[in-house]
Amino acid sequence: MKFRRSLRWLLAGSVAATFGTAYAGPEECLTLRDNVAVAGCADKFAPGTPATAAQTARRPTRPEPHPEPHPVQVVEQSLLFPVPTAVSRTVAPKPESPAVIAERDRSELVRRGELGAVGLAGLGLVFGLWRWRASTVKKCSYCGTRVAPGVAVCKRCFRAV
């Protein structure tokens, strides 16, 4: 009879541990009677709180670096409207004149045109080198086989080039 009872307790304990009923979580902190006790209980379950004193001793003394925000958070932040304040209402940014905007656009177009000209010149140089190389390769006048420069005899028909 004792064996069956201990087996039942063991089974009940494993089921309770599986479903989390044996774990005293932060929900039970709210059942305490005063705010100090609730705060002390909640501190035990706070994220990043070490569970043992050994972990407390190993905690680094310098603060952890702030993680970079995710791209989704940056986009969501940019969608938020700024709250108007007294300072922002009084100091309005001066809009740029059309002449400044036109000058900036003109300089951007000139820079892109220069880069395009350099790229076109580079392509012309590559094409010219390729054609020059192709002209240095000879062909046999009898069989049409390509012959390396400096060779006097065709390796296919054995005739003088």
VMD Tcl script that draws the C-alpha trace (Angstrom):
set ca {
  {0.00 0.00 0.00}
  {2.86 2.37 0.75}
  {4.42 1.74 -2.63}
  {1.17 2.64 -4.44}
  {0.72 5.83 -2.42}
  {4.28 7.00 -3.10}
  {3.83 6.13 -6.75}
  {0.67 8.27 -6.86}
  {2.50 11.19 -5.21}
  {5.32 10.83 -7.68}
  {2.89 10.77 -10.61}
  {0.94 13.77 -9.23}
  {4.16 15.72 -8.72}
  {5.37 15.05 -12.25}
  {2.01 16.04 -13.73}
  {1.95 19.20 -11.61}
  {5.50 20.07 -12.67}
  {4.57 19.47 -16.31}
  {1.61 21.81 -16.21}
  {3.39 24.37 -14.05}
  {1.07 24.19 -11.07}
  {3.89 23.27 -8.71}
  {5.87 26.35 -9.83}
  {5.18 29.44 -7.78}
  {5.18 32.14 -10.42}
  {4.65 35.89 -10.48}
  {0.88 35.37 -10.41}
  {1.13 34.32 -6.78}
  {2.88 37.59 -5.90}
  {-0.42 39.41 -6.33}
  {-2.02 37.36 -3.56}
  {0.28 38.89 -0.92}
  {-1.24 41.41 1.47}
  {0.91 44.57 1.15}
  {2.82 46.41 -1.57}
  {6.25 45.79 -0.06}
  {5.71 42.03 -0.10}
  {4.34 42.15 -3.65}
  {7.35 44.18 -4.81}
  {9.80 41.81 -3.11}
  {8.12 38.80 -4.68}
  {8.02 40.45 -8.10}
  {11.75 41.26 -7.90}
  {12.47 37.53 -7.71}
  {10.76 36.96 -11.05}
  {12.05 40.05 -12.85}
  {13.85 39.31 -16.14}
  {17.60 39.38 -15.81}
  {17.54 38.80 -12.03}
  {20.05 36.09 -11.06}
  {18.67 33.05 -9.30}
  {21.61 32.35 -6.99}
  {24.20 34.28 -5.03}
  {26.97 32.73 -7.15}
  {25.49 34.34 -10.23}
  {25.30 37.66 -8.38}
  {29.03 37.50 -7.67}
  {29.79 36.83 -11.36}
  {27.65 39.74 -12.63}
  {29.72 42.22 -14.68}
  {30.31 45.62 -13.13}
  {30.02 47.68 -16.32}
  {26.63 48.19 -17.92}
  {25.64 46.08 -20.89}
  {25.65 47.81 -24.27}
  {22.29 48.88 -25.59}
  {21.06 46.58 -28.36}
  {20.51 48.10 -31.77}
  {16.84 48.63 -32.60}
  {15.31 46.29 -35.15}
  {14.48 47.72 -38.59}
  {10.78 47.30 -37.86}
  {11.11 49.41 -34.70}
  {12.96 52.11 -36.66}
  {10.21 52.21 -39.29}
  {7.50 52.33 -36.63}
  {9.37 55.12 -34.84}
  {9.54 57.12 -38.05}
  {5.76 56.81 -38.46}
  {5.10 58.51 -35.14}
  {4.27 62.19 -35.25}
  {6.31 64.53 -33.02}
  {4.45 66.10 -30.12}
  {4.40 69.87 -30.59}
  {6.06 71.82 -27.80}
  {6.33 75.53 -27.11}
  {9.91 75.58 -28.44}
  {9.03 73.77 -31.65}
  {6.15 76.15 -32.30}
  {8.28 79.26 -31.94}
  {11.37 78.10 -33.88}
  {10.38 77.06 -37.38}
  {13.11 75.85 -39.72}
  {13.79 78.22 -42.58}
  {13.00 76.56 -45.90}
  {15.81 76.41 -48.41}
  {15.60 78.71 -51.36}
  {14.90 77.24 -54.82}
  {18.34 78.40 -55.99}
  {20.07 76.25 -53.34}
  {17.96 73.23 -54.22}
  {18.63 73.73 -57.95}
  {22.39 74.04 -57.33}
  {22.40 70.81 -55.32}
  {20.45 68.99 -58.05}
  {22.76 70.36 -60.76}
  {25.89 69.21 -58.91}
  {24.36 65.75 -58.45}
  {23.61 65.50 -62.18}
  {27.13 66.64 -63.11}
  {28.65 64.06 -60.75}
  {26.51 61.28 -62.25}
  {27.43 62.41 -65.77}
  {31.13 62.28 -64.94}
  {30.80 58.78 -63.51}
  {28.91 57.69 -66.62}
  {31.63 59.09 -68.89}
  {34.33 57.26 -66.93}
  {32.35 54.02 -67.14}
  {31.81 54.40 -70.89}
  {35.52 55.10 -71.42}
  {36.38 51.97 -69.43}
  {34.04 49.84 -71.55}
  {35.56 51.31 -74.73}
  {39.05 50.47 -73.49}
  {38.08 46.87 -72.68}
  {36.41 46.43 -76.08}
  {39.44 47.94 -77.87}
  {41.84 45.60 -76.06}
  {39.66 42.63 -76.94}
  {39.62 43.59 -80.64}
  {43.40 44.18 -80.63}
  {43.95 40.75 -79.11}
  {41.65 39.17 -81.66}
  {43.59 40.78 -84.50}
  {46.89 39.37 -83.22}
  {45.59 35.79 -83.44}
  {46.31 34.45 -86.92}
  {44.39 31.89 -88.93}
  {45.78 29.35 -91.31}
  {45.08 30.44 -94.90}
  {44.45 26.81 -96.00}
  {42.31 25.22 -93.24}
  {41.18 28.24 -91.14}
  {42.58 26.92 -87.81}
  {43.69 29.52 -85.28}
  {47.44 29.71 -85.03}
  {49.32 31.19 -82.08}
  {51.46 34.27 -82.84}
  {55.05 33.49 -83.75}
  {54.31 30.01 -85.13}
  {55.45 29.30 -88.70}
  {53.64 25.96 -89.28}
  {49.92 25.12 -88.86}
  {49.49 22.27 -86.42}
  {46.46 20.86 -88.27}
  {47.56 20.79 -91.91}
  {51.33 21.21 -91.39}
  {51.63 23.98 -93.99}
  {53.63 27.17 -93.67}
  {51.64 30.12 -92.39}
}
mol new
graphics top color blue
foreach p $ca { graphics top sphere $p radius 0.5 }
foreach p [lrange $ca 0 end-1] q [lrange $ca 1 end] { graphics top cylinder $p $q radius 0.2 }
display resetview
